[in-house]
Amino acid sequence: MGIEYLSENVLLVCLPKEPQLSDELVTVNEIVSDGCARDVIIDFSIVELLTSESISSLIILERLLTSLGHKVILCAVSSEIKQTLERTGLQPLFEFAHDQFAALQSVRRPSLF
């Protein structure tokens, strides 16, 4: 778990089993709020539970980054977590990738627009 600067343009956040019990999402929101705007990849590979507090932090991060021209990519998201995001109507806010490698490929692709 933790936050890693992959490049000057990409931040990787690896979440624990229960993100609400740690501060990764709050910390990355603070980093972005302090002017360190970059694309953010969030690895959900071991996440078992997503609470309203974690969902709120994800929404805040998505809004911050979108306003700065960056994006949030969620990778290795379980079907249960995807269903939670779908049921809450939040799935369209995020880009999804199979794993970290696919997420990195997505941020490195030049925009067609």
TORMARGU-432964 format. One record per residue (C-alpha): residue number from 0; x, y, z. Coordinates in nm, 2 decimals. Layout:
<site k="NUM" c1="X" c2="Y" c3="Z"/>
...
***
This chain:
<site k="0" c1="0.00" c2="0.00" c3="0.00"/>
<site k="1" c1="0.11" c2="0.35" c3="-0.05"/>
<site k="2" c1="0.16" c2="0.63" c3="-0.30"/>
<site k="3" c1="0.44" c2="0.63" c3="-0.56"/>
<site k="4" c1="0.54" c2="0.89" c3="-0.81"/>
<site k="5" c1="0.58" c2="0.69" c3="-1.13"/>
<site k="6" c1="0.68" c2="1.00" c3="-1.34"/>
<site k="7" c1="0.63" c2="1.37" c3="-1.34"/>
<site k="8" c1="0.29" c2="1.30" c3="-1.49"/>
<site k="9" c1="0.17" c2="0.99" c3="-1.31"/>
<site k="10" c1="0.09" c2="0.90" c3="-0.95"/>
<site k="11" c1="0.02" c2="0.54" c3="-0.84"/>
<site k="12" c1="-0.19" c2="0.47" c3="-0.54"/>
<site k="13" c1="-0.21" c2="0.12" c3="-0.41"/>
<site k="14" c1="-0.50" c2="0.08" c3="-0.17"/>
<site k="15" c1="-0.52" c2="-0.16" c3="0.12"/>
<site k="16" c1="-0.80" c2="-0.42" c3="0.18"/>
<site k="17" c1="-1.01" c2="-0.16" c3="0.36"/>
<site k="18" c1="-0.92" c2="0.19" c3="0.22"/>
<site k="19" c1="-1.12" c2="0.37" c3="0.49"/>
<site k="20" c1="-0.87" c2="0.24" c3="0.75"/>
<site k="21" c1="-0.57" c2="0.41" c3="0.59"/>
<site k="22" c1="-0.51" c2="0.76" c3="0.45"/>
<site k="23" c1="-0.40" c2="0.70" c3="0.09"/>
<site k="24" c1="-0.71" c2="0.86" c3="-0.07"/>
<site k="25" c1="-0.70" c2="1.16" c3="0.17"/>
<site k="26" c1="-0.33" c2="1.21" c3="0.11"/>
<site k="27" c1="-0.36" c2="1.19" c3="-0.27"/>
<site k="28" c1="-0.64" c2="1.45" c3="-0.25"/>
<site k="29" c1="-0.42" c2="1.67" c3="-0.05"/>
<site k="30" c1="-0.13" c2="1.63" c3="-0.30"/>
<site k="31" c1="-0.35" c2="1.73" c3="-0.59"/>
<site k="32" c1="-0.51" c2="2.02" c3="-0.40"/>
<site k="33" c1="-0.16" c2="2.15" c3="-0.32"/>
<site k="34" c1="-0.10" c2="2.19" c3="-0.69"/>
<site k="35" c1="0.07" c2="1.86" c3="-0.78"/>
<site k="36" c1="-0.17" c2="1.78" c3="-1.07"/>
<site k="37" c1="-0.10" c2="1.46" c3="-1.26"/>
<site k="38" c1="-0.29" c2="1.16" c3="-1.38"/>
<site k="39" c1="-0.36" c2="0.92" c3="-1.09"/>
<site k="40" c1="-0.38" c2="0.54" c3="-1.12"/>
<site k="41" c1="-0.55" c2="0.37" c3="-0.82"/>
<site k="42" c1="-0.48" c2="0.00" c3="-0.78"/>
<site k="43" c1="-0.77" c2="-0.19" c3="-0.62"/>
<site k="44" c1="-0.61" c2="-0.54" c3="-0.65"/>
<site k="45" c1="-0.65" c2="-0.62" c3="-0.28"/>
<site k="46" c1="-0.94" c2="-0.40" c3="-0.19"/>
<site k="47" c1="-1.22" c2="-0.60" c3="-0.03"/>
<site k="48" c1="-1.45" c2="-0.32" c3="0.10"/>
<site k="49" c1="-1.54" c2="0.02" c3="-0.04"/>
<site k="50" c1="-1.73" c2="0.24" c3="0.20"/>
<site k="51" c1="-1.91" c2="0.57" c3="0.15"/>
<site k="52" c1="-1.61" c2="0.75" c3="0.29"/>
<site k="53" c1="-1.38" c2="0.60" c3="0.03"/>
<site k="54" c1="-1.63" c2="0.66" c3="-0.25"/>
<site k="55" c1="-1.65" c2="1.03" c3="-0.14"/>
<site k="56" c1="-1.27" c2="1.06" c3="-0.15"/>
<site k="57" c1="-1.27" c2="0.91" c3="-0.50"/>
<site k="58" c1="-1.54" c2="1.16" c3="-0.62"/>
<site k="59" c1="-1.34" c2="1.45" c3="-0.47"/>
<site k="60" c1="-1.02" c2="1.33" c3="-0.65"/>
<site k="61" c1="-1.20" c2="1.28" c3="-0.98"/>
<site k="62" c1="-1.35" c2="1.63" c3="-0.97"/>
<site k="63" c1="-1.02" c2="1.79" c3="-0.87"/>
<site k="64" c1="-0.82" c2="1.61" c3="-1.15"/>
<site k="65" c1="-1.09" c2="1.67" c3="-1.42"/>
<site k="66" c1="-1.09" c2="2.04" c3="-1.34"/>
<site k="67" c1="-0.71" c2="2.04" c3="-1.40"/>
<site k="68" c1="-0.72" c2="1.83" c3="-1.72"/>
<site k="69" c1="-0.61" c2="1.50" c3="-1.57"/>
<site k="70" c1="-0.78" c2="1.17" c3="-1.50"/>
<site k="71" c1="-0.82" c2="0.90" c3="-1.25"/>
<site k="72" c1="-0.78" c2="0.54" c3="-1.37"/>
<site k="73" c1="-0.90" c2="0.26" c3="-1.15"/>
<site k="74" c1="-0.72" c2="-0.07" c3="-1.21"/>
<site k="75" c1="-0.76" c2="-0.43" c3="-1.09"/>
<site k="76" c1="-1.11" c2="-0.35" c3="-0.97"/>
<site k="77" c1="-1.31" c2="-0.65" c3="-0.85"/>
<site k="78" c1="-1.66" c2="-0.72" c3="-0.99"/>
<site k="79" c1="-1.81" c2="-0.65" c3="-0.65"/>
<site k="80" c1="-1.65" c2="-0.30" c3="-0.63"/>
<site k="81" c1="-1.75" c2="-0.23" c3="-0.99"/>
<site k="82" c1="-2.11" c2="-0.32" c3="-0.90"/>
<site k="83" c1="-2.10" c2="-0.08" c3="-0.61"/>
<site k="84" c1="-1.98" c2="0.20" c3="-0.83"/>
<site k="85" c1="-2.24" c2="0.10" c3="-1.09"/>
<site k="86" c1="-2.53" c2="0.09" c3="-0.84"/>
<site k="87" c1="-2.44" c2="0.44" c3="-0.71"/>
<site k="88" c1="-2.42" c2="0.58" c3="-1.06"/>
<site k="89" c1="-2.05" c2="0.66" c3="-1.03"/>
<site k="90" c1="-1.90" c2="0.41" c3="-1.27"/>
<site k="91" c1="-1.90" c2="0.66" c3="-1.57"/>
<site k="92" c1="-1.68" c2="0.90" c3="-1.37"/>
<site k="93" c1="-1.38" c2="0.67" c3="-1.39"/>
<site k="94" c1="-1.17" c2="0.50" c3="-1.65"/>
<site k="95" c1="-1.10" c2="0.13" c3="-1.57"/>
<site k="96" c1="-0.80" c2="-0.08" c3="-1.66"/>
<site k="97" c1="-0.73" c2="-0.44" c3="-1.61"/>
<site k="98" c1="-0.40" c2="-0.39" c3="-1.43"/>
<site k="99" c1="-0.13" c2="-0.13" c3="-1.36"/>
<site k="100" c1="0.04" c2="-0.19" c3="-1.70"/>
<site k="101" c1="-0.28" c2="-0.13" c3="-1.89"/>
<site k="102" c1="-0.35" c2="0.18" c3="-1.68"/>
<site k="103" c1="0.00" c2="0.32" c3="-1.76"/>
<site k="104" c1="-0.06" c2="0.25" c3="-2.13"/>
<site k="105" c1="-0.38" c2="0.45" c3="-2.11"/>
<site k="106" c1="-0.22" c2="0.76" c3="-1.96"/>
<site k="107" c1="0.07" c2="0.75" c3="-2.20"/>
<site k="108" c1="-0.15" c2="0.74" c3="-2.51"/>
<site k="109" c1="-0.17" c2="1.08" c3="-2.67"/>
<site k="110" c1="-0.52" c2="1.23" c3="-2.66"/>
<site k="111" c1="-0.71" c2="1.22" c3="-2.99"/>
<site k="112" c1="-0.90" c2="1.53" c3="-2.90"/>
***
